[in-house]
Amino acid sequence: MSCQLRPASEADIQAICDLVNGYAAQNLMLPRTPAQVRHALGDFLVAAAAGRVLGCGYLAALGPDLVEIRSLAVAPDRQGDGIGGLLVETLVQAARARGIKYVCALTLAPEFFARHGFTRVDRWSISPKLWGECVYCPKFHACDEIAMLKVLDS
Ligand SMILES: CC(C)(COP(=O)(O)OP(=O)(O)OC[C@H]1O[C@@H](n2cnc3c(N)ncnc32)[C@H](O)[C@@H]1OP(=O)(O)O)[C@@H](O)C(=O)NCCC(=O)NCCS
């Protein structure tokens, strides 16, 4: 895996949207607009090589103790190279450094997160996510995403 992880910048916004929205079109994740990405830009990490964005993801704060990994995606031609794992581990490490206790993800790839120490939980155990966002989602009553949670050691 020859790529570098770095904070996202303004110049990455379109590439992040293209990556995420390609999977959103397949119903694998939620879409993001450039405005949404710009709003969260300070929290986004990208994996890049030779000027190309190969992967992305960010931590969204849901409460004082809880963050969510969002918009985690790796380019189709670079999957299986360890980039997604590196993004998850780096985001978890960033949460740990901030003294966060819980990292969650709502995902259609639970086995991938399980490899990184996440366990499946009832979605109501991450209720700030549900009350803060999911209730506004058109898929709320037919959500097929699985809640995964990792408890960080203090
Ligand atoms: C999920 C995703 C981020 C993983 O990134 P990646 O760079 O391919 O992951 P890694 O190379 O670190 O790990 C690959 C391993 O995870 C497994 N894996 C990847 N995607 C998986 C999925 N959807 N379900 C279960 N396991 C998955 C692979 O089988 C592989 O296992 P192996 O090493 O035994 O072959 C990437 O496949 C992706 O972008 N998928 C589409 C978007 C998506 O589903 N994002 C997650 C939304 S929260």
The ligand as an SDF file (V2000), in Angstrom:
LIG
                    3D

 48 50  0  0  0  0  0  0  0  0999 V2000
  -15.3480   -1.1660    3.4620 C   0  0  0  0  0  0  0  0  0  0  0  0
  -14.1000   -0.5430    2.8370 C   0  0  0  0  0  0  0  0  0  0  0  0
  -13.9230    0.8780    3.3700 C   0  0  0  0  0  0  0  0  0  0  0  0
  -12.8850   -1.3920    3.2110 C   0  0  0  0  0  0  0  0  0  0  0  0
  -11.7270   -0.7670    2.6730 O   0  0  0  0  0  0  0  0  0  0  0  0
  -10.4780   -1.6600    2.1550 P   0  0  0  0  0  0  0  0  0  0  0  0
   -9.3530   -0.7410    1.8940 O   0  0  0  0  0  0  0  0  0  0  0  0
  -10.9210   -2.5200    1.0420 O   0  0  0  0  0  0  0  0  0  0  0  0
  -10.2070   -2.5510    3.4610 O   0  0  0  0  0  0  0  0  0  0  0  0
   -8.8480   -3.2850    3.8670 P   0  0  0  0  0  0  0  0  0  0  0  0
   -7.9920   -3.5040    2.6720 O   0  0  0  0  0  0  0  0  0  0  0  0
   -8.2510   -2.5790    5.0250 O   0  0  0  0  0  0  0  0  0  0  0  0
   -9.4230   -4.6560    4.4100 O   0  0  0  0  0  0  0  0  0  0  0  0
   -9.8560   -5.5760    3.4750 C   0  0  0  0  0  0  0  0  0  0  0  0
  -10.5620   -6.7060    4.1760 C   0  0  0  0  0  0  0  0  0  0  0  0
  -11.8350   -6.2570    4.6200 O   0  0  0  0  0  0  0  0  0  0  0  0
  -12.8360   -7.0610    4.0160 C   0  0  0  0  0  0  0  0  0  0  0  0
  -13.9440   -6.2360    3.5690 N   0  0  0  0  0  0  0  0  0  0  0  0
  -13.8950   -5.1820    2.7490 C   0  0  0  0  0  0  0  0  0  0  0  0
  -15.1340   -4.7380    2.5010 N   0  0  0  0  0  0  0  0  0  0  0  0
  -15.9650   -5.5260    3.1910 C   0  0  0  0  0  0  0  0  0  0  0  0
  -17.3640   -5.5800    3.3270 C   0  0  0  0  0  0  0  0  0  0  0  0
  -18.1810   -4.7420    2.6760 N   0  0  0  0  0  0  0  0  0  0  0  0
  -17.8860   -6.5170    4.1480 N   0  0  0  0  0  0  0  0  0  0  0  0
  -17.0830   -7.3790    4.7890 C   0  0  0  0  0  0  0  0  0  0  0  0
  -15.7460   -7.4150    4.6730 N   0  0  0  0  0  0  0  0  0  0  0  0
  -15.2080   -6.4750    3.8830 C   0  0  0  0  0  0  0  0  0  0  0  0
  -12.2080   -7.6680    2.7970 C   0  0  0  0  0  0  0  0  0  0  0  0
  -12.8210   -8.8990    2.4890 O   0  0  0  0  0  0  0  0  0  0  0  0
  -10.7680   -7.8510    3.1950 C   0  0  0  0  0  0  0  0  0  0  0  0
  -10.5840   -9.0630    3.8620 O   0  0  0  0  0  0  0  0  0  0  0  0
   -9.3450  -10.0220    3.4660 P   0  0  0  0  0  0  0  0  0  0  0  0
   -8.1190   -9.2460    3.8570 O   0  0  0  0  0  0  0  0  0  0  0  0
   -9.5560  -11.2550    4.2870 O   0  0  0  0  0  0  0  0  0  0  0  0
   -9.4390  -10.2360    2.0090 O   0  0  0  0  0  0  0  0  0  0  0  0
  -14.1740   -0.5420    1.2830 C   0  0  0  0  0  0  0  0  0  0  0  0
  -14.4190   -1.8500    0.8510 O   0  0  0  0  0  0  0  0  0  0  0  0
  -15.2530    0.3770    0.7220 C   0  0  0  0  0  0  0  0  0  0  0  0
  -14.9900    1.5350    0.4300 O   0  0  0  0  0  0  0  0  0  0  0  0
  -16.4530   -0.1940    0.5220 N   0  0  0  0  0  0  0  0  0  0  0  0
  -17.5470    0.5560   -0.0870 C   0  0  0  0  0  0  0  0  0  0  0  0
  -18.0680    1.6400    0.8150 C   0  0  0  0  0  0  0  0  0  0  0  0
  -18.4490    1.1070    2.1720 C   0  0  0  0  0  0  0  0  0  0  0  0
  -19.1240    0.0860    2.3100 O   0  0  0  0  0  0  0  0  0  0  0  0
  -17.9760    1.8370    3.2140 N   0  0  0  0  0  0  0  0  0  0  0  0
  -18.2500    1.5240    4.5850 C   0  0  0  0  0  0  0  0  0  0  0  0
  -19.3990    2.3400    4.9890 C   0  0  0  0  0  0  0  0  0  0  0  0
  -19.3940    2.6820    6.6860 S   0  0  0  0  0  0  0  0  0  0  0  0
  1  2  1  0
  2  3  1  0
  2  4  1  0
  2 36  1  0
  4  5  1  0
  5  6  1  0
  6  7  2  0
  6  8  1  0
  6  9  1  0
  9 10  1  0
 10 11  2  0
 10 12  1  0
 10 13  1  0
 13 14  1  0
 14 15  1  0
 15 16  1  0
 15 30  1  0
 16 17  1  0
 17 18  1  0
 17 28  1  0
 18 19  1  0
 18 27  1  0
 19 20  2  0
 20 21  1  0
 21 22  1  0
 21 27  2  0
 22 23  1  0
 22 24  2  0
 24 25  1  0
 25 26  2  0
 26 27  1  0
 28 29  1  0
 28 30  1  0
 30 31  1  0
 31 32  1  0
 32 33  2  0
 32 34  1  0
 32 35  1  0
 36 37  1  0
 36 38  1  0
 38 39  2  0
 38 40  1  0
 40 41  1  0
 41 42  1  0
 42 43  1  0
 43 44  2  0
 43 45  1  0
 45 46  1  0
 46 47  1  0
 47 48  1  0
M  END
$$$$
